[in-house]
Amino acid sequence: MFKMRNTFPAVGIMLMLAGCTQHKVEVAPVEVKPIHITIDSNVKVDKALDDFFSDVDAAEEGVGVNE
């Protein structure tokens, strides 16, 4: 019984000392960098196809006029 009588105050003192500690948390600012996106488009192919089919387009326009 004597051991129990000494144990409770010791645990109480330990809990009180643990409650007196201070904790500091620092949050660093988050750095946001810009994102660079490269989009390749096939403009040359589109122009080449327009040039290739220009005679077909001209023939279609000519057919519509004759009717």
C-alpha positions as CSV (number, residue, x, y, z in Angstrom):
1,M,0.0,0.0,0.0
2,F,2.9,2.3,0.7
3,K,4.2,1.9,-2.9
4,M,0.8,2.9,-4.3
5,R,0.7,6.0,-2.1
6,N,4.0,7.1,-3.6
7,T,3.1,6.1,-7.2
8,F,0.1,8.4,-7.6
9,P,1.9,11.6,-6.7
10,A,4.8,10.7,-8.9
11,V,2.5,10.1,-11.9
12,G,0.7,13.3,-11.2
13,I,3.9,15.3,-11.1
14,M,5.0,13.7,-14.4
15,L,1.7,14.6,-16.0
16,M,1.9,18.2,-14.8
17,L,5.5,18.5,-16.1
18,A,4.5,17.0,-19.5
19,G,1.7,19.6,-19.7
20,C,4.1,22.4,-19.3
21,T,6.0,21.7,-22.5
22,Q,5.7,24.0,-25.4
23,H,5.5,22.8,-29.0
24,K,6.1,25.2,-31.9
25,V,5.1,24.3,-35.5
26,E,6.3,26.5,-38.4
27,V,4.6,26.2,-41.8
28,A,6.9,27.3,-44.6
29,P,5.2,29.1,-47.5
30,V,4.4,27.0,-50.5
31,E,6.1,28.0,-53.7
32,V,4.0,27.8,-56.9
33,K,5.9,27.8,-60.1
34,P,4.4,28.4,-63.6
35,I,3.9,25.5,-65.9
36,H,5.1,25.7,-69.5
37,I,3.2,23.7,-72.0
38,T,4.2,23.3,-75.6
39,I,1.6,22.4,-78.2
40,D,2.7,21.3,-81.6
41,S,0.2,21.7,-84.4
42,N,0.4,20.3,-87.9
43,V,-0.1,23.6,-89.7
44,K,2.3,22.6,-92.5
45,V,0.4,19.4,-93.2
46,D,-2.9,21.2,-93.2
47,K,-1.6,23.8,-95.7
48,A,-0.1,21.0,-97.9
49,L,-3.5,19.2,-98.0
50,D,-5.3,22.4,-98.9
51,D,-2.8,23.0,-101.7
52,F,-3.1,19.4,-102.9
53,F,-6.9,19.4,-102.9
54,S,-7.3,23.0,-104.2
55,D,-7.9,21.7,-107.7
56,V,-10.7,19.4,-106.4
57,D,-12.3,22.3,-104.5
58,A,-12.1,24.4,-107.6
59,A,-13.7,21.7,-109.7
60,E,-16.5,21.4,-107.2
61,E,-17.1,25.1,-107.3
62,G,-17.2,25.0,-111.1
63,V,-19.8,22.2,-111.1
64,G,-22.2,24.2,-108.8
65,V,-22.0,27.2,-111.1
66,N,-22.9,25.3,-114.3
67,E,-26.1,23.9,-112.9
